[in-house]
Amino acid sequence: MADTDSFDVTCPSCRAVLTVDAKVKVVLRHAPPPRTGPASSLDKAMESLKGEQARREARFKRAADAEKNKEEVLSRKFKAGLERAKDMPDPGPRPIDLD
């Protein structure tokens, strides 16, 4: 039995298919969109999760190494700033101090 009063509509964003009855103006069926992308199969999803875990661990290791060297880097920057300040000529008294 063919439903001549119903028609299919495809969602433009998710590509799900809705079967709509024109007389009653209700959705009769909903067909979920086809699975695509990295989570289309369990194996692909697991591979992407393993890749994400490796990237997270690498970022964490870089951040931990940077934190270990942070004190040395800051002390070197401070020493370089002091050297630059010593090499600069004395600006003299500020105009506001002369009043």
Order of alpha helices (4+ residues) and beta strands (2+ residues): beta-beta-beta-alpha
